[in-house]
Amino acid sequence: MIDIFGKGWYNMLLVLILKGATGMDVRVGDVLTMKKKHPCGACEFDVLRSGMDFKLKCRGCGHEVMLPRSKAEKNIRKITRPEADA
Ligand SMILES: [Zn+2]
């Protein structure tokens, strides 16, 4: 067989697939800016727990919510990481 694409292509494809499977890189301590505002008017949330579900705390009223990852990711506008080198 002739290796048309080479190993580099294959690795790149693998990375893309893995990225798609694991979703966005959201970590505890991150601040999420959501597309949809919380009823209190704030749209920024602290990440308390990350995994299959996110536990988020509203920065406006302090309310804590659990969201399935798939649902939360559709809602994320921006991820802010306070400590860039942590
Ligand atoms: Zn709120």
PDB file of the backbone (N, CA, C, O) and the ligand in Angstrom, with CONECT records:
HET     ZN  A 101       1
ATOM      1  N   MET A   1       0.839  -1.210   0.000  1.00  0.00           N
ATOM      2  CA  MET A   1       0.000   0.000   0.000  1.00  0.00           C
ATOM      3  C   MET A   1       0.874   1.260   0.000  1.00  0.00           C
ATOM      4  O   MET A   1       1.883   1.332   0.701  1.00  0.00           O
ATOM      5  N   ILE A   2       0.475   2.223  -0.780  1.00  0.00           N
ATOM      6  CA  ILE A   2       1.199   3.501  -0.781  1.00  0.00           C
ATOM      7  C   ILE A   2       0.597   4.410   0.298  1.00  0.00           C
ATOM      8  O   ILE A   2      -0.613   4.624   0.364  1.00  0.00           O
ATOM      9  N   ASP A   3       1.490   4.932   1.133  1.00  0.00           N
ATOM     10  CA  ASP A   3       1.044   5.793   2.228  1.00  0.00           C
ATOM     11  C   ASP A   3       0.912   7.229   1.705  1.00  0.00           C
ATOM     12  O   ASP A   3       1.856   8.015   1.782  1.00  0.00           O
ATOM     13  N   ILE A   4      -0.257   7.555   1.180  1.00  0.00           N
ATOM     14  CA  ILE A   4      -0.470   8.852   0.529  1.00  0.00           C
ATOM     15  C   ILE A   4      -0.393  10.013   1.524  1.00  0.00           C
ATOM     16  O   ILE A   4       0.250  11.033   1.275  1.00  0.00           O
ATOM     17  N   PHE A   5      -1.064   9.823   2.644  1.00  0.00           N
ATOM     18  CA  PHE A   5      -1.208  10.950   3.577  1.00  0.00           C
ATOM     19  C   PHE A   5      -0.072  11.031   4.587  1.00  0.00           C
ATOM     20  O   PHE A   5       0.220  12.102   5.120  1.00  0.00           O
ATOM     21  N   GLY A   6       0.569   9.891   4.850  1.00  0.00           N
ATOM     22  CA  GLY A   6       1.659   9.899   5.815  1.00  0.00           C
ATOM     23  C   GLY A   6       1.152   9.911   7.240  1.00  0.00           C
ATOM     24  O   GLY A   6      -0.043  10.055   7.497  1.00  0.00           O
ATOM     25  N   LYS A   7       2.093   9.757   8.162  1.00  0.00           N
ATOM     26  CA  LYS A   7       1.734   9.645   9.576  1.00  0.00           C
ATOM     27  C   LYS A   7       1.197  10.953  10.133  1.00  0.00           C
ATOM     28  O   LYS A   7       0.315  10.950  10.992  1.00  0.00           O
ATOM     29  N   GLY A   8       1.719  12.062   9.654  1.00  0.00           N
ATOM     30  CA  GLY A   8       1.296  13.369  10.169  1.00  0.00           C
ATOM     31  C   GLY A   8      -0.197  13.585  10.011  1.00  0.00           C
ATOM     32  O   GLY A   8      -0.870  14.043  10.934  1.00  0.00           O
ATOM     33  N   TRP A   9      -0.703  13.258   8.848  1.00  0.00           N
ATOM     34  CA  TRP A   9      -2.130  13.414   8.579  1.00  0.00           C
ATOM     35  C   TRP A   9      -2.968  12.559   9.510  1.00  0.00           C
ATOM     36  O   TRP A   9      -4.003  12.974  10.031  1.00  0.00           O
ATOM     37  N   TYR A  10      -2.474  11.353   9.691  1.00  0.00           N
ATOM     38  CA  TYR A  10      -3.203  10.402  10.513  1.00  0.00           C
ATOM     39  C   TYR A  10      -3.295  10.900  11.955  1.00  0.00           C
ATOM     40  O   TYR A  10      -4.348  10.814  12.587  1.00  0.00           O
ATOM     41  N   ASN A  11      -2.181  11.421  12.464  1.00  0.00           N
ATOM     42  CA  ASN A  11      -2.165  11.946  13.830  1.00  0.00           C
ATOM     43  C   ASN A  11      -3.082  13.155  13.974  1.00  0.00           C
ATOM     44  O   ASN A  11      -3.776  13.307  14.979  1.00  0.00           O
ATOM     45  N   MET A  12      -3.074  14.008  12.957  1.00  0.00           N
ATOM     46  CA  MET A  12      -3.910  15.200  13.003  1.00  0.00           C
ATOM     47  C   MET A  12      -5.381  14.802  13.066  1.00  0.00           C
ATOM     48  O   MET A  12      -6.171  15.397  13.799  1.00  0.00           O
ATOM     49  N   LEU A  13      -5.726  13.801  12.297  1.00  0.00           N
ATOM     50  CA  LEU A  13      -7.104  13.321  12.261  1.00  0.00           C
ATOM     51  C   LEU A  13      -7.504  12.783  13.632  1.00  0.00           C
ATOM     52  O   LEU A  13      -8.607  13.036  14.116  1.00  0.00           O
ATOM     53  N   LEU A  14      -6.596  12.042  14.243  1.00  0.00           N
ATOM     54  CA  LEU A  14      -6.851  11.481  15.574  1.00  0.00           C
ATOM     55  C   LEU A  14      -7.117  12.583  16.588  1.00  0.00           C
ATOM     56  O   LEU A  14      -8.039  12.490  17.399  1.00  0.00           O
ATOM     57  N   VAL A  15      -6.293  13.636  16.530  1.00  0.00           N
ATOM     58  CA  VAL A  15      -6.446  14.755  17.460  1.00  0.00           C
ATOM     59  C   VAL A  15      -7.812  15.408  17.277  1.00  0.00           C
ATOM     60  O   VAL A  15      -8.483  15.757  18.249  1.00  0.00           O
ATOM     61  N   LEU A  16      -8.213  15.567  16.022  1.00  0.00           N
ATOM     62  CA  LEU A  16      -9.501  16.184  15.728  1.00  0.00           C
ATOM     63  C   LEU A  16     -10.648  15.347  16.289  1.00  0.00           C
ATOM     64  O   LEU A  16     -11.598  15.879  16.863  1.00  0.00           O
ATOM     65  N   ILE A  17     -10.544  14.037  16.114  1.00  0.00           N
ATOM     66  CA  ILE A  17     -11.588  13.144  16.610  1.00  0.00           C
ATOM     67  C   ILE A  17     -11.660  13.205  18.135  1.00  0.00           C
ATOM     68  O   ILE A  17     -12.743  13.276  18.716  1.00  0.00           O
ATOM     69  N   LEU A  18     -10.484  13.176  18.773  1.00  0.00           N
ATOM     70  CA  LEU A  18     -10.433  13.225  20.236  1.00  0.00           C
ATOM     71  C   LEU A  18     -11.023  14.530  20.754  1.00  0.00           C
ATOM     72  O   LEU A  18     -11.758  14.538  21.742  1.00  0.00           O
ATOM     73  N   LYS A  19     -10.702  15.624  20.089  1.00  0.00           N
ATOM     74  CA  LYS A  19     -11.220  16.932  20.497  1.00  0.00           C
ATOM     75  C   LYS A  19     -12.738  16.939  20.423  1.00  0.00           C
ATOM     76  O   LYS A  19     -13.417  17.462  21.306  1.00  0.00           O
ATOM     77  N   GLY A  20     -13.255  16.350  19.352  1.00  0.00           N
ATOM     78  CA  GLY A  20     -14.697  16.310  19.192  1.00  0.00           C
ATOM     79  C   GLY A  20     -15.363  15.487  20.267  1.00  0.00           C
ATOM     80  O   GLY A  20     -16.472  15.800  20.698  1.00  0.00           O
ATOM     81  N   ALA A  21     -14.690  14.429  20.707  1.00  0.00           N
ATOM     82  CA  ALA A  21     -15.281  13.528  21.683  1.00  0.00           C
ATOM     83  C   ALA A  21     -15.251  14.102  23.085  1.00  0.00           C
ATOM     84  O   ALA A  21     -16.186  13.901  23.861  1.00  0.00           O
ATOM     85  N   THR A  22     -14.182  14.816  23.415  1.00  0.00           N
ATOM     86  CA  THR A  22     -14.054  15.309  24.779  1.00  0.00           C
ATOM     87  C   THR A  22     -14.647  16.700  24.949  1.00  0.00           C
ATOM     88  O   THR A  22     -14.847  17.152  26.077  1.00  0.00           O
ATOM     89  N   GLY A  23     -14.929  17.380  23.853  1.00  0.00           N
ATOM     90  CA  GLY A  23     -15.573  18.678  23.935  1.00  0.00           C
ATOM     91  C   GLY A  23     -14.640  19.787  24.351  1.00  0.00           C
ATOM     92  O   GLY A  23     -13.425  19.693  24.180  1.00  0.00           O
ATOM     93  N   MET A  24     -15.212  20.834  24.896  1.00  0.00           N
ATOM     94  CA  MET A  24     -14.443  22.020  25.241  1.00  0.00           C
ATOM     95  C   MET A  24     -13.614  21.788  26.495  1.00  0.00           C
ATOM     96  O   MET A  24     -13.933  20.952  27.339  1.00  0.00           O
ATOM     97  N   ASP A  25     -12.545  22.556  26.582  1.00  0.00           N
ATOM     98  CA  ASP A  25     -11.659  22.449  27.729  1.00  0.00           C
ATOM     99  C   ASP A  25     -12.141  23.400  28.827  1.00  0.00           C
ATOM    100  O   ASP A  25     -11.732  24.559  28.893  1.00  0.00           O
ATOM    101  N   VAL A  26     -13.015  22.882  29.682  1.00  0.00           N
ATOM    102  CA  VAL A  26     -13.533  23.686  30.787  1.00  0.00           C
ATOM    103  C   VAL A  26     -13.010  23.109  32.094  1.00  0.00           C
ATOM    104  O   VAL A  26     -13.185  21.924  32.376  1.00  0.00           O
ATOM    105  N   ARG A  27     -12.368  23.954  32.883  1.00  0.00           N
ATOM    106  CA  ARG A  27     -11.785  23.470  34.133  1.00  0.00           C
ATOM    107  C   ARG A  27     -12.379  24.196  35.339  1.00  0.00           C
ATOM    108  O   ARG A  27     -12.947  25.283  35.230  1.00  0.00           O
ATOM    109  N   VAL A  28     -12.225  23.553  36.479  1.00  0.00           N
ATOM    110  CA  VAL A  28     -12.664  24.179  37.722  1.00  0.00           C
ATOM    111  C   VAL A  28     -11.896  25.483  37.917  1.00  0.00           C
ATOM    112  O   VAL A  28     -10.676  25.522  37.758  1.00  0.00           O
ATOM    113  N   GLY A  29     -12.608  26.538  38.259  1.00  0.00           N
ATOM    114  CA  GLY A  29     -11.971  27.841  38.455  1.00  0.00           C
ATOM    115  C   GLY A  29     -12.148  28.759  37.258  1.00  0.00           C
ATOM    116  O   GLY A  29     -11.963  29.971  37.367  1.00  0.00           O
ATOM    117  N   ASP A  30     -12.510  28.179  36.102  1.00  0.00           N
ATOM    118  CA  ASP A  30     -12.753  29.001  34.930  1.00  0.00           C
ATOM    119  C   ASP A  30     -14.018  29.837  35.132  1.00  0.00           C
ATOM    120  O   ASP A  30     -14.899  29.487  35.919  1.00  0.00           O
ATOM    121  N   VAL A  31     -14.081  30.932  34.410  1.00  0.00           N
ATOM    122  CA  VAL A  31     -15.295  31.738  34.398  1.00  0.00           C
ATOM    123  C   VAL A  31     -15.910  31.625  33.009  1.00  0.00           C
ATOM    124  O   VAL A  31     -15.261  31.920  32.006  1.00  0.00           O
ATOM    125  N   LEU A  32     -17.161  31.196  32.960  1.00  0.00           N
ATOM    126  CA  LEU A  32     -17.842  31.037  31.681  1.00  0.00           C
ATOM    127  C   LEU A  32     -18.769  32.215  31.431  1.00  0.00           C
ATOM    128  O   LEU A  32     -19.561  32.598  32.292  1.00  0.00           O
ATOM    129  N   THR A  33     -18.656  32.775  30.244  1.00  0.00           N
ATOM    130  CA  THR A  33     -19.620  33.774  29.817  1.00  0.00           C
ATOM    131  C   THR A  33     -20.631  33.066  28.929  1.00  0.00           C
ATOM    132  O   THR A  33     -20.277  32.538  27.875  1.00  0.00           O
ATOM    133  N   MET A  34     -21.873  33.055  29.349  1.00  0.00           N
ATOM    134  CA  MET A  34     -22.903  32.305  28.652  1.00  0.00           C
ATOM    135  C   MET A  34     -23.680  33.174  27.677  1.00  0.00           C
ATOM    136  O   MET A  34     -23.778  34.392  27.828  1.00  0.00           O
ATOM    137  N   LYS A  35     -24.239  32.493  26.654  1.00  0.00           N
ATOM    138  CA  LYS A  35     -25.054  33.214  25.666  1.00  0.00           C
ATOM    139  C   LYS A  35     -26.387  33.608  26.280  1.00  0.00           C
ATOM    140  O   LYS A  35     -26.960  34.657  25.984  1.00  0.00           O
ATOM    141  N   LYS A  36     -26.860  32.705  27.160  1.00  0.00           N
ATOM    142  CA  LYS A  36     -28.161  32.949  27.793  1.00  0.00           C
ATOM    143  C   LYS A  36     -27.929  33.482  29.195  1.00  0.00           C
ATOM    144  O   LYS A  36     -27.171  32.903  29.973  1.00  0.00           O
ATOM    145  N   LYS A  37     -28.580  34.580  29.510  1.00  0.00           N
ATOM    146  CA  LYS A  37     -28.402  35.188  30.826  1.00  0.00           C
ATOM    147  C   LYS A  37     -29.175  34.432  31.892  1.00  0.00           C
ATOM    148  O   LYS A  37     -30.217  33.832  31.628  1.00  0.00           O
ATOM    149  N   HIS A  38     -28.637  34.477  33.098  1.00  0.00           N
ATOM    150  CA  HIS A  38     -29.352  33.949  34.258  1.00  0.00           C
ATOM    151  C   HIS A  38     -30.527  34.897  34.548  1.00  0.00           C
ATOM    152  O   HIS A  38     -30.450  36.086  34.237  1.00  0.00           O
ATOM    153  N   PRO A  39     -31.613  34.378  35.140  1.00  0.00           N
ATOM    154  CA  PRO A  39     -32.755  35.256  35.442  1.00  0.00           C
ATOM    155  C   PRO A  39     -32.371  36.529  36.196  1.00  0.00           C
ATOM    156  O   PRO A  39     -33.067  37.539  36.085  1.00  0.00           O
ATOM    157  N   CYS A  40     -31.282  36.500  36.957  1.00  0.00           N
ATOM    158  CA  CYS A  40     -30.881  37.691  37.721  1.00  0.00           C
ATOM    159  C   CYS A  40     -30.210  38.736  36.841  1.00  0.00           C
ATOM    160  O   CYS A  40     -29.977  39.858  37.290  1.00  0.00           O
ATOM    161  N   GLY A  41     -29.891  38.386  35.584  1.00  0.00           N
ATOM    162  CA  GLY A  41     -29.315  39.363  34.669  1.00  0.00           C
ATOM    163  C   GLY A  41     -27.835  39.161  34.401  1.00  0.00           C
ATOM    164  O   GLY A  41     -27.287  39.743  33.466  1.00  0.00           O
ATOM    165  N   ALA A  42     -27.181  38.334  35.221  1.00  0.00           N
ATOM    166  CA  ALA A  42     -25.756  38.081  35.029  1.00  0.00           C
ATOM    167  C   ALA A  42     -25.563  36.981  33.979  1.00  0.00           C
ATOM    168  O   ALA A  42     -26.404  36.093  33.841  1.00  0.00           O
ATOM    169  N   CYS A  43     -24.452  37.046  33.242  1.00  0.00           N
ATOM    170  CA  CYS A  43     -24.201  35.978  32.270  1.00  0.00           C
ATOM    171  C   CYS A  43     -22.842  35.329  32.507  1.00  0.00           C
ATOM    172  O   CYS A  43     -22.359  34.573  31.665  1.00  0.00           O
ATOM    173  N   GLU A  44     -22.217  35.626  33.667  1.00  0.00           N
ATOM    174  CA  GLU A  44     -20.940  35.001  34.006  1.00  0.00           C
ATOM    175  C   GLU A  44     -21.127  33.999  35.129  1.00  0.00           C
ATOM    176  O   GLU A  44     -21.828  34.250  36.108  1.00  0.00           O
ATOM    177  N   PHE A  45     -20.467  32.836  34.955  1.00  0.00           N
ATOM    178  CA  PHE A  45     -20.596  31.759  35.936  1.00  0.00           C
ATOM    179  C   PHE A  45     -19.220  31.213  36.301  1.00  0.00           C
ATOM    180  O   PHE A  45     -18.363  31.044  35.434  1.00  0.00           O
ATOM    181  N   ASP A  46     -19.010  30.938  37.593  1.00  0.00           N
ATOM    182  CA  ASP A  46     -17.806  30.245  38.045  1.00  0.00           C
ATOM    183  C   ASP A  46     -18.009  28.745  37.867  1.00  0.00           C
ATOM    184  O   ASP A  46     -19.101  28.229  38.103  1.00  0.00           O
ATOM    185  N   VAL A  47     -16.950  28.044  37.446  1.00  0.00           N
ATOM    186  CA  VAL A  47     -17.031  26.585  37.320  1.00  0.00           C
ATOM    187  C   VAL A  47     -16.608  25.956  38.645  1.00  0.00           C
ATOM    188  O   VAL A  47     -15.461  26.101  39.068  1.00  0.00           O
ATOM    189  N   LEU A  48     -17.533  25.259  39.297  1.00  0.00           N
ATOM    190  CA  LEU A  48     -17.229  24.597  40.570  1.00  0.00           C
ATOM    191  C   LEU A  48     -16.847  23.145  40.340  1.00  0.00           C
ATOM    192  O   LEU A  48     -16.060  22.574  41.095  1.00  0.00           O
ATOM    193  N   ARG A  49     -17.412  22.546  39.288  1.00  0.00           N
ATOM    194  CA  ARG A  49     -17.107  21.156  38.978  1.00  0.00           C
ATOM    195  C   ARG A  49     -17.216  20.940  37.479  1.00  0.00           C
ATOM    196  O   ARG A  49     -18.118  21.470  36.831  1.00  0.00           O
ATOM    197  N   SER A  50     -16.287  20.154  36.929  1.00  0.00           N
ATOM    198  CA  SER A  50     -16.277  19.869  35.507  1.00  0.00           C
ATOM    199  C   SER A  50     -16.215  18.372  35.303  1.00  0.00           C
ATOM    200  O   SER A  50     -15.495  17.676  36.018  1.00  0.00           O
ATOM    201  N   GLY A  51     -16.951  17.876  34.348  1.00  0.00           N
ATOM    202  CA  GLY A  51     -16.975  16.444  34.080  1.00  0.00           C
ATOM    203  C   GLY A  51     -18.101  16.162  33.106  1.00  0.00           C
ATOM    204  O   GLY A  51     -18.296  16.916  32.152  1.00  0.00           O
ATOM    205  N   MET A  52     -18.834  15.102  33.325  1.00  0.00           N
ATOM    206  CA  MET A  52     -20.014  14.834  32.503  1.00  0.00           C
ATOM    207  C   MET A  52     -21.034  15.949  32.677  1.00  0.00           C
ATOM    208  O   MET A  52     -21.731  16.340  31.740  1.00  0.00           O
ATOM    209  N   ASP A  53     -21.097  16.444  33.905  1.00  0.00           N
ATOM    210  CA  ASP A  53     -21.948  17.594  34.212  1.00  0.00           C
ATOM    211  C   ASP A  53     -21.085  18.735  34.711  1.00  0.00           C
ATOM    212  O   ASP A  53     -20.029  18.515  35.305  1.00  0.00           O
ATOM    213  N   PHE A  54     -21.539  19.954  34.468  1.00  0.00           N
ATOM    214  CA  PHE A  54     -20.873  21.120  35.040  1.00  0.00           C
ATOM    215  C   PHE A  54     -21.671  21.600  36.234  1.00  0.00           C
ATOM    216  O   PHE A  54     -22.902  21.604  36.218  1.00  0.00           O
ATOM    217  N   LYS A  55     -20.952  22.005  37.271  1.00  0.00           N
ATOM    218  CA  LYS A  55     -21.606  22.725  38.345  1.00  0.00           C
ATOM    219  C   LYS A  55     -21.144  24.168  38.244  1.00  0.00           C
ATOM    220  O   LYS A  55     -19.955  24.472  38.339  1.00  0.00           O
ATOM    221  N   LEU A  56     -22.106  25.037  38.050  1.00  0.00           N
ATOM    222  CA  LEU A  56     -21.792  26.436  37.819  1.00  0.00           C
ATOM    223  C   LEU A  56     -22.422  27.311  38.899  1.00  0.00           C
ATOM    224  O   LEU A  56     -23.508  27.029  39.406  1.00  0.00           O
ATOM    225  N   LYS A  57     -21.703  28.380  39.233  1.00  0.00           N
ATOM    226  CA  LYS A  57     -22.220  29.318  40.215  1.00  0.00           C
ATOM    227  C   LYS A  57     -22.346  30.687  39.565  1.00  0.00           C
ATOM    228  O   LYS A  57     -21.384  31.243  39.036  1.00  0.00           O
ATOM    229  N   CYS A  58     -23.553  31.204  39.621  1.00  0.00           N
ATOM    230  CA  CYS A  58     -23.828  32.507  39.028  1.00  0.00           C
ATOM    231  C   CYS A  58     -23.054  33.584  39.771  1.00  0.00           C
ATOM    232  O   CYS A  58     -23.052  33.631  41.001  1.00  0.00           O
ATOM    233  N   ARG A  59     -22.394  34.455  39.001  1.00  0.00           N
ATOM    234  CA  ARG A  59     -21.598  35.513  39.625  1.00  0.00           C
ATOM    235  C   ARG A  59     -22.474  36.687  40.043  1.00  0.00           C
ATOM    236  O   ARG A  59     -22.031  37.577  40.769  1.00  0.00           O
ATOM    237  N   GLY A  60     -23.708  36.678  39.583  1.00  0.00           N
ATOM    238  CA  GLY A  60     -24.612  37.766  39.940  1.00  0.00           C
ATOM    239  C   GLY A  60     -25.289  37.518  41.274  1.00  0.00           C
ATOM    240  O   GLY A  60     -25.248  38.371  42.161  1.00  0.00           O
ATOM    241  N   CYS A  61     -25.915  36.350  41.425  1.00  0.00           N
ATOM    242  CA  CYS A  61     -26.725  36.085  42.617  1.00  0.00           C
ATOM    243  C   CYS A  61     -26.184  34.930  43.448  1.00  0.00           C
ATOM    244  O   CYS A  61     -26.700  34.673  44.535  1.00  0.00           O
ATOM    245  N   GLY A  62     -25.158  34.224  42.971  1.00  0.00           N
ATOM    246  CA  GLY A  62     -24.563  33.152  43.759  1.00  0.00           C
ATOM    247  C   GLY A  62     -25.302  31.834  43.668  1.00  0.00           C
ATOM    248  O   GLY A  62     -24.952  30.877  44.359  1.00  0.00           O
ATOM    249  N   HIS A  63     -26.314  31.771  42.831  1.00  0.00           N
ATOM    250  CA  HIS A  63     -27.095  30.549  42.662  1.00  0.00           C
ATOM    251  C   HIS A  63     -26.251  29.472  41.984  1.00  0.00           C
ATOM    252  O   HIS A  63     -25.522  29.757  41.034  1.00  0.00           O
ATOM    253  N   GLU A  64     -26.351  28.232  42.474  1.00  0.00           N
ATOM    254  CA  GLU A  64     -25.585  27.139  41.878  1.00  0.00           C
ATOM    255  C   GLU A  64     -26.489  26.273  41.018  1.00  0.00           C
ATOM    256  O   GLU A  64     -27.602  25.926  41.415  1.00  0.00           O
ATOM    257  N   VAL A  65     -25.991  25.926  39.824  1.00  0.00           N
ATOM    258  CA  VAL A  65     -26.770  25.086  38.916  1.00  0.00           C
ATOM    259  C   VAL A  65     -25.925  23.941  38.391  1.00  0.00           C
ATOM    260  O   VAL A  65     -24.716  24.077  38.203  1.00  0.00           O
ATOM    261  N   MET A  66     -26.585  22.797  38.155  1.00  0.00           N
ATOM    262  CA  MET A  66     -25.954  21.654  37.504  1.00  0.00           C
ATOM    263  C   MET A  66     -26.471  21.611  36.077  1.00  0.00           C
ATOM    264  O   MET A  66     -27.672  21.714  35.829  1.00  0.00           O
ATOM    265  N   LEU A  67     -25.531  21.456  35.135  1.00  0.00           N
ATOM    266  CA  LEU A  67     -25.913  21.393  33.728  1.00  0.00           C
ATOM    267  C   LEU A  67     -25.192  20.235  33.062  1.00  0.00           C
ATOM    268  O   LEU A  67     -23.996  20.047  33.288  1.00  0.00           O
ATOM    269  N   PRO A  68     -25.895  19.449  32.238  1.00  0.00           N
ATOM    270  CA  PRO A  68     -25.172  18.436  31.458  1.00  0.00           C
ATOM    271  C   PRO A  68     -24.185  19.115  30.526  1.00  0.00           C
ATOM    272  O   PRO A  68     -24.482  20.166  29.960  1.00  0.00           O
ATOM    273  N   ARG A  69     -23.005  18.513  30.364  1.00  0.00           N
ATOM    274  CA  ARG A  69     -21.939  19.107  29.546  1.00  0.00           C
ATOM    275  C   ARG A  69     -22.444  19.509  28.152  1.00  0.00           C
ATOM    276  O   ARG A  69     -22.166  20.605  27.667  1.00  0.00           O
ATOM    277  N   SER A  70     -23.192  18.594  27.524  1.00  0.00           N
ATOM    278  CA  SER A  70     -23.633  18.845  26.151  1.00  0.00           C
ATOM    279  C   SER A  70     -24.495  20.099  26.077  1.00  0.00           C
ATOM    280  O   SER A  70     -24.405  20.871  25.122  1.00  0.00           O
ATOM    281  N   LYS A  71     -25.323  20.292  27.086  1.00  0.00           N
ATOM    282  CA  LYS A  71     -26.217  21.441  27.093  1.00  0.00           C
ATOM    283  C   LYS A  71     -25.447  22.721  27.417  1.00  0.00           C
ATOM    284  O   LYS A  71     -25.676  23.769  26.815  1.00  0.00           O
ATOM    285  N   ALA A  72     -24.540  22.615  28.370  1.00  0.00           N
ATOM    286  CA  ALA A  72     -23.790  23.785  28.799  1.00  0.00           C
ATOM    287  C   ALA A  72     -22.894  24.308  27.676  1.00  0.00           C
ATOM    288  O   ALA A  72     -22.779  25.517  27.478  1.00  0.00           O
ATOM    289  N   GLU A  73     -22.255  23.381  26.938  1.00  0.00           N
ATOM    290  CA  GLU A  73     -21.301  23.793  25.906  1.00  0.00           C
ATOM    291  C   GLU A  73     -21.968  24.602  24.803  1.00  0.00           C
ATOM    292  O   GLU A  73     -21.358  25.504  24.229  1.00  0.00           O
ATOM    293  N   LYS A  74     -23.219  24.276  24.510  1.00  0.00           N
ATOM    294  CA  LYS A  74     -23.933  25.018  23.468  1.00  0.00           C
ATOM    295  C   LYS A  74     -24.163  26.456  23.900  1.00  0.00           C
ATOM    296  O   LYS A  74     -24.377  27.347  23.078  1.00  0.00           O
ATOM    297  N   ASN A  75     -24.114  26.659  25.209  1.00  0.00           N
ATOM    298  CA  ASN A  75     -24.459  27.948  25.785  1.00  0.00           C
ATOM    299  C   ASN A  75     -23.257  28.840  26.052  1.00  0.00           C
ATOM    300  O   ASN A  75     -23.409  30.022  26.361  1.00  0.00           O
ATOM    301  N   ILE A  76     -22.058  28.270  25.931  1.00  0.00           N
ATOM    302  CA  ILE A  76     -20.855  29.019  26.294  1.00  0.00           C
ATOM    303  C   ILE A  76     -20.467  29.987  25.184  1.00  0.00           C
ATOM    304  O   ILE A  76     -20.342  29.609  24.019  1.00  0.00           O
ATOM    305  N   ARG A  77     -20.281  31.237  25.574  1.00  0.00           N
ATOM    306  CA  ARG A  77     -19.803  32.231  24.613  1.00  0.00           C
ATOM    307  C   ARG A  77     -18.299  32.384  24.751  1.00  0.00           C
ATOM    308  O   ARG A  77     -17.583  32.523  23.759  1.00  0.00           O
ATOM    309  N   LYS A  78     -17.825  32.357  25.999  1.00  0.00           N
ATOM    310  CA  LYS A  78     -16.405  32.605  26.232  1.00  0.00           C
ATOM    311  C   LYS A  78     -15.944  31.896  27.501  1.00  0.00           C
ATOM    312  O   LYS A  78     -16.675  31.828  28.490  1.00  0.00           O
ATOM    313  N   ILE A  79     -14.715  31.365  27.458  1.00  0.00           N
ATOM    314  CA  ILE A  79     -14.110  30.769  28.653  1.00  0.00           C
ATOM    315  C   ILE A  79     -12.975  31.663  29.107  1.00  0.00           C
ATOM    316  O   ILE A  79     -12.055  31.946  28.339  1.00  0.00           O
ATOM    317  N   THR A  80     -13.035  32.114  30.366  1.00  0.00           N
ATOM    318  CA  THR A  80     -11.974  32.947  30.908  1.00  0.00           C
ATOM    319  C   THR A  80     -11.231  32.164  31.980  1.00  0.00           C
ATOM    320  O   THR A  80     -11.834  31.669  32.931  1.00  0.00           O
ATOM    321  N   ARG A  81      -9.930  32.057  31.819  1.00  0.00           N
ATOM    322  CA  ARG A  81      -9.112  31.330  32.793  1.00  0.00           C
ATOM    323  C   ARG A  81      -8.251  32.312  33.546  1.00  0.00           C
ATOM    324  O   ARG A  81      -7.320  32.881  32.978  1.00  0.00           O
ATOM    325  N   PRO A  82      -8.551  32.527  34.849  1.00  0.00           N
ATOM    326  CA  PRO A  82      -7.805  33.547  35.626  1.00  0.00           C
ATOM    327  C   PRO A  82      -6.300  33.286  35.669  1.00  0.00           C
ATOM    328  O   PRO A  82      -5.508  34.184  35.384  1.00  0.00           O
ATOM    329  N   GLU A  83      -5.894  32.044  36.028  1.00  0.00           N
ATOM    330  CA  GLU A  83      -4.465  31.745  36.097  1.00  0.00           C
ATOM    331  C   GLU A  83      -4.063  31.010  34.826  1.00  0.00           C
ATOM    332  O   GLU A  83      -4.362  29.826  34.668  1.00  0.00           O
ATOM    333  N   ALA A  84      -3.390  31.705  33.927  1.00  0.00           N
ATOM    334  CA  ALA A  84      -3.070  31.132  32.630  1.00  0.00           C
ATOM    335  C   ALA A  84      -2.047  30.010  32.750  1.00  0.00           C
ATOM    336  O   ALA A  84      -2.041  29.091  31.931  1.00  0.00           O
ATOM    337  N   ASP A  85      -1.176  30.073  33.764  1.00  0.00           N
ATOM    338  CA  ASP A  85      -0.104  29.079  33.842  1.00  0.00           C
ATOM    339  C   ASP A  85      -0.314  28.094  35.000  1.00  0.00           C
ATOM    340  O   ASP A  85       0.636  27.474  35.476  1.00  0.00           O
ATOM    341  N   ALA A  86      -1.556  27.960  35.441  1.00  0.00           N
ATOM    342  CA  ALA A  86      -1.825  27.064  36.567  1.00  0.00           C
ATOM    343  C   ALA A  86      -1.801  25.601  36.101  1.00  0.00           C
ATOM    344  O   ALA A  86      -2.006  24.693  36.906  1.00  0.00           O
TER     345      ALA A  86
HETATM  346 ZN    ZN A 101     -27.957  34.676  38.895  1.00  0.00          ZN2+
END
